[in-house]
Amino acid sequence: MTLCEKCNNLGISDALHNVQANISDGNAPPLSPLSIGNWHACLHDINQTSGSCDLCALVMKGWRQHRPVIVQSSLVSGDIPPDDQPSDLYDDILAISQYRGGCIEVEFRCNSSDHDGDQQVQSFLEIRCRPTSRTSWDACGELSALFRIASGGSVDPRIRNGAVIIY
């Protein structure tokens, strides 16, 4: 997996290793998500590197897939009147100014479950883009790309330092 400098320095492998070490010591995985800072500042920056960085490309793809869900939810809930839709309702996320400069948040979190005495832990990386401004009728809700992270010995090319990013 090819990563840009910002993605390479995210620290996903370290976070995953720390969680696994805690569990090996008999501790429960953390219940609160771990915020990861010092990543790309805005959607525009992520888009700039998405041509050469696999993670940035996957984030953009995830956000583009999430946008129609936000639009559909706003239409179904009546937040957007069917006869008075914003002109940019179906535009690409890059064309919507509220997203281009939106605030980026990155969180690493774990969910655990117990299956017949064997504790199973799933780790996730969620990358969100919060729009710069929002009104109830613009359908510019928070974009989210969620990735499940697993460790393993596969030869899958998406492995980086023992962490597999699965879209």
N, C-alpha and C positions, 0 to 999 in steps of 0.2 A: 504494500500500500504506500503510495507516494503522498507525503504530507508536506505542507508548507511549514515555515518556521514556527508560527503561532500554534498550529495543531501539534507539531512535534513536541512543543513545550507544555502541552496541556496537563500532563501528569496523570493521565488515565491509568497507566500501568502501575504507578506508585499508589494511587488510591485503591486499585483492585488488590494489589499486594498487601496493603495495610489491612483491608477488610478480611482477606483470607488469613492473615497472620492472627488477627483478633479472634476469628472463629476457631482456628487451630488451638488457641490458648483457652478455649472454652467460653469466650465472650460472645454475646449476641452481636449481630451486625448493627451498625448505627441506624437509629430510627429516623433521624433528621437527614435531609439531603445535604451534601457537601457542596457549597458554592465554589466554583473555580473561576478566578478572575484572570486578568491580563490576557484575554483572548482578543479576537477581532472586535473593534469598537461598534461596527454597524453592518447592516446587510450589504451595503455597497462594498465594504472591504472584503467580506466573505465572497461576494460575487467576483471580485477582481482576481482572487486566487483560485476560484473553483475550476478554472481550466487546467490548472497544474496540481491541484491538491484534491485527493480523493475524498477526504472527510468534508471539506468545504463543498464539493460537488454534491455529496450525499445530503448535506444540510439544506442546500438550495433545492434539491429535488424533494426532500421531505416537506419543506415549507410550501413549495408549489402544490404539492398534493394536499396539504392541510388547508390552503386558502379556499378551495371550493366547499369544504366542509363548513367553514366559518360563514361563507356566503349563504349556503343552503340553510343553515341554522337561523341566520338572521331573517331570511325570507319566510321560513316556517313559523317563527315566533312572532312575526308581524312587525319586527323592528324596522324593516324596510317595506314601505308600501309598494305593492306590485305596480302601481301606476305612476310612481314617482321614484324610480331607482337612480342612484348616483351614476354619473356617466362612466366612472372608472370601476364599476362593480365587478366586471369580468376581465379587467386588465391584469397583466402579469404583475407580480409583486414588485418587480424593478421599476415599473411605471407609476407606482403608488408612492407618493412622497412620504406619507406617514411611516412606511416600512423602510425606505431607503436610509433614513437617518435614525431608525428605531434603536432602542436600547437592547443590547444582547445580554442574555443571562445563560450561564452554563451551570448545570447541576449534575452531580454524580450521586446516585442513591442505590440502596439495596432493599430487596424484599426477601424475607426468609419464610420458609415453611418447613414443617416437620413431617416427613413421610416414614412412618414405621420406625421412629427413632433416628432416622438419618436426616440431619438438617440440610436442606437445600437452600442455596442462596443465589438469587439472580441479581445482577448488577445492571444499572441503566445509566445512560448518559442522555440528558435532555438539554436541548439547545433551543432557547426561545428568543423571539424577536418581538419586543413590545413596541407598538406604534408610538410615534412622537406625540400624537394627539388622537383623541377618539371622541366621536359623538355617537349617539344611539342609532343614527340612521346611516352611518357610513360603512358598516360591515368590516371595519379594520380591527378585528380582534387580534389577540396575541397568536402569532404563528409558533408552532412547536414541531420539532423533529426529535423523535425518541429513538434511541438505539439501545439494543440489548447487548451487553458485553459479557463474553464468556472467556474462560481461560481453557487452554487445551494444547495438545501437541499436534494438531492437524498441520498439514502442509499448505493450508489455504493461504493465498497470497495476501489476505487482509490481516494476517497476524502481525502484531507489532509488540515486541517485548512480552510475549506470552498473553497478550490481550487480543481478542478477536472482536472486531466491530462488525456487528451484523445489522443490516438495515431491514 
